[in-house]
Amino acid sequence: MLKGKRVSIVIPTLDEGKNIAKVIKGVNEVLEGIDHEILIVDGMSTDSTVSIAKRLGARVIFDSVGKGHALREGLAKAHGDILVSMDADLSNEPKELRLLIDSIDIGYDICMGSRFITGGGTEDMPAIRKFGNKLFVTLVNLIFGSHYSDMCYGYRSFRKSAFKKLDLKENGFGIETEININAAKKRLKVIEIPSNEKKRVAGEAKLRTFKDGATILKTIIKNVG
């Protein structure tokens, strides 16, 4: 499997100096023997994030518009045939990478980690965010005829050609929702796999529950029709 294919791990960062070394080392350990690159899309960190990433062999580009824009830029500029989006706060377990990658290798267009199917879970989601996520999942499934179990989660993999078909526009935290919606609209072959979200190890979370929840709702509304 994966013969002749390269994997790109795209990680948006902003002041993740206390976490990024463990993330990069974890990815390299899991993907040992697989042709891969780690692409950091940094939002102008003021700490040691960039210097640590470069020292550990990651490729670094810069984008300070927002998470969605950074992710779009990173995925577009990645060199791999299989693309993976991953968070920098140690909430995504590197050991799940192989299943994300293998799902694309066997023929799926997009593989989405889910915290809400058997085998998945989260240690970092308060009740209000669980309610919001469930609400957004239900709305998207009803409006777009999809069958998702999770929505606002960024641990995902893409066939490069499928990523290009998504034609993403979101610059902020609506990006994951836009991916789900456009994948359903374009009838891409999608699979969900169980994923276990861990608590952030260090640093400050960037997501703001109500502000970013409103952004996600707007993303859903403007994609209707």
N, C-alpha and C positions, 0 to 999 in steps of 0.2 A: 504493500500500500504506500501511497504518497510518492511513488517513483517519479522522479523528474519534476516534482512540485515543490514550491517554496511557500513557507508560511510566514505571514507578517502579523505580529502582535502590536496593535496600536493602543497606546496608553496616554490619554490626556492627563496633564499634571498641572498643579498650581500649589507650590509650597508643600511638596510631599517629601522633603529631604529626609525625614525620619522613617519613611516607609519604602522609598523607591529601590533601595539596594536589595532588600528582602524580596521585593516583587521580581526584579530582574534576575536575581540568582535563582529564585523558585522556578521561573519560566525556563531559564537555561537548563536547569536540572531535569525538568520534565521532558523538554524537547531535545535532550542530548541525542545526537545521531540523526536529527532531522534538520534539513536545510531551513533555517529560519532567521528572521531579523526582528529586533525590537525597536519600534519607532515611537519615540516620546514626542508628544505634541504639547509643548509647554506654554502656559499662559503668562509668561514673564515672571516666573518665580523670583522671589527675593532671598530665598535660602539656598541651600546646597543641592537642590534637586538636579539641576542641569549638570553641574560638575561631577556629581556621583554617577549619573546616567552615562555620561560620556566616558568616564573612567572604566565603567563596566562594559563598554562596547556597544551601547545603544546609539542609534541614530537619533538626532534631536532636530526638530523644526519648531518654529514659534508661531503661535496664533493666540491672540488675546481677545478675540471677539466674543467668545462664549463656548460652552461645552459642545453644543451641537456643531458649531462651525469648526471647532478644533477636531472633532471626530470626523466630520466630512472631509476636511483637508487631509487628515492623517490617512484615512482609508483610500482617498484618491491618489495620494502620493506613495502609498506602500508598494513594494516591489513584488509581493507574493501573489500566488495563484489562489491561496486561501487566506482570508483576512479575519482577524479576531479582534474585537473590541474588548477592552479590559480596564478596570478601575485601578488606581494607583494606591489605594488606601488599605490594601491587604484584605479587603472584604471578599474578593474573588479568589478561590483556591486554584493554584496552578495545576493541581492534580486532575482537575476537570477539563483541562485543555485538550487532552487526547480524544475525549468523546466529542467535544465541539469540532475538532478538526476531522476526525474520522467520519462524522455525519455528513460533512461536505464531500469528503473523498468518495463516499459510497453513492452520492448522487443528489443530495438535498441542496437547495439554493441557499437557504438560511437555516441556521440552528440557533435557537434561543434558549438560554438558561432560564429555568423557571423555579421559583421558590415555593410554588403552590401546587405541585404535582407530587405523587408518591416518591419519596426519596429526597425531595428538596426541603428547604427550610430557611429561616432567617433568624439571626441573633441581633439584628440592627434595624428593626422596623417597629416603631411605636404604633399603638392601636389606631390613631388618627390617620397615619400613612397607609396602614393596611386597608382601612375603610376606603380611602381615596383611590388606592390602586384597584380594589375590587370594583368600585364605581366606574372607573375608566375602562377596565377590562370588559365589564358588562355593556357599557355604551358602545365600545368599538365592535364587540361581537354582534350586538343587535343591529347596528347601522351598516356594517360592512360584511356581515355574513361569515365572520371568522369564528375560530374556536380556541382562542388564546386562554391561558390560565394566569398569565402574568403580563405586565405592561411596562412598568417603569424600572426596568432592570437592564443594565448595559453589558452583561457578559454574554456575547453573541459571536457567531462566526458566519462568514459570507463567502460564497463563490464570487470571485472578482467580477465576473460578467453579470452576476445577479445584483451586486452592489451598484453597478452602473445603471441598471434598469430602475432602481429605486428613485432616482432623480430627486434626491433629498434637498430640502430648502431651509430647514429649521436651524437656527443659530444657538438656541438655548436648550433647556431641559426638556423641551418637547420632542427632541430628536428620536428617542426610543419609540414614542407613540407614533411618530410619523413613519418610522420603519415598519411597525406593525401594520399600519393602515395601508401604506403603499404596497407592501408585500401581499396583502389581501386583495387589493384592487388589481394588481398585475398577475394574480394567481400564481405566484411563485411557490415552489415546493418547500414548505417550511416544516420543521420538526422542533418540538420542545424537549429538552432533557432536564432531569432534576439537577438543581444547583443549590448549594448551601452557602448562604451569605453570612460572612463573619462580621463581628464588630470591627469598626475602624480601630486600628492599633494606636495611631498617634495623629496629631494634627486636628484641624477643624474641618467638619463636613461642609461642603459647598452648597448642598441642596437646602432650600428654604421652603418648608412645607406648604404654606398657603400661597406665597408668591409663585412658586414653581408649579403648584397644583393648578393655579389659574392659567398658567402658560399651557399646561397640558390640555386643559379643557378647551382653550382657544384653538389649539392644534386640531383637536377632534372636530370642532364646529366648522372650521374653515376648510376642512377636507371633505365635508359632506357634499355630495352632488358630483 
